Amino acid sequence: MADITRRLGWRHLRGAPTAHIRHHRGTELLHDGPGLSFWYRALSAALSEVPVDDRELAMTFHARTSDFQDVAVQATVTYRVSDPALASARLDFSIDPDTGVWRGAPLEQLGTLLTESAQQHALDVLARTTLASALVDGVAAVRERVAAGLGAEQRLPATGIEVVAVRVVALRPEPEVERALRTPAREQIQEEADRATYQRRAVAVERERAIAENELASQIELARREEQLVEQRGTNTRREAEENAAADGVRAEAEAARTVKLAGAEAERSVQLADAEARRTERLAKAEAERTVRLADAEANRAVRLARAEAEAAREVGEARAQAQAAWLRVHADVDVSTLHALTGSRLAENLPSIDSVTISPDVLTGLLAKLGVRDGT
């Protein structure tokens, strides 16, 4: 879109290098060319902007094959405006003098023209082709036919349009038909996969059989070698037993001789020890008898002395007690009976155990008071 600015009632247009500008005032053509820049008055100017760059037109349409199957065609047409003057005369490329926006929709008209023309040639090719052939060679056939048809289309050059390239992206059947067409290939692939699986299993079984045979042969060889090992171990054990028996015999003879020598030496030593022990026992017995006699004499003397001392002491103690008893009797001979009773009670109290409490009944208390009253009266 051209860049338009305003200045004091005038307009300035600055075009792009890919936009062809045509400026008319009345019937006079004032400016004509791409990338122009000029001043004009909006009330008297008629402007057209024709794009001259290559443009891509993507299209998708449906077609029917000879076996009445629907396919979707995806294609792209590259075109450009080769004659801007002719194109602006056949299509409305005029722009607003104030905003630079197209008054119509010329590119949509070109798109409709190219799409319908390409669709017509594609439908013509696919209508005489089966679905299988269309899916295999339909892309190239449709591309060549559409390119040839657009090149031979008289209306495009008359409009100033040049087709640069035609590309057909894909031809797709309906989803159900596409899945149905994929089924044989999938089944074949699955069969090949199953065949490969079976072959792998067969190879694995064969390898397992070979491994089992190798293991069996190894076990047989191991058993044979183990048998040889057992025989060799038995031979070695017998030889070792014989050698051990011979060695045990030699050791037994040596041990017997040594035992005889030790027994003789031990007997002689025992006799010597017995003699020495007898002599020692005799000496100890004599010493013990002498010691016993001396101890008996000393004990008898000590017992006599102790008996004499005890008799003397008993005699002296008896005399002292007799004197004390006589003195006590002399002291108490002249004392009245009540005093003796009081002394007897005090001596008895000294030998009685500890008394925590004394309970005096009224009868006892009355008798005591009565006795005290009688004593005071006398």
KARA-V18894 format. One line per field, one symbol per residue. phi: phi as a letter, one per 30 degrees, with the letter a starting at -180 (. if undefined). A space follows every 50 residues. Layout:
# KARA-V18894
phi = ???
This chain:
# KARA-V18894
phi = .dccbcbhicbccbccdcbccbccbiccccbaldidbacacddccbcbbc dcddbcbdbbbcbbddcicdbcccbbccbaddbddddddcbdcdbddcci cedcbddddddddddddddddddddddcbdddddddcddddddddddddd dcddddddcicbddabbcdabbddeddddddddedddddddddddddddd ddddddddddddddddddddddddddddddddddeddddddddddddddd dddddddddddddddddddddddddddddddddddddddddddddddddd dddddddddddddddddddddddddddddddcdcdddddddddddddddd cdddcdbbccdedddddddddddddddd
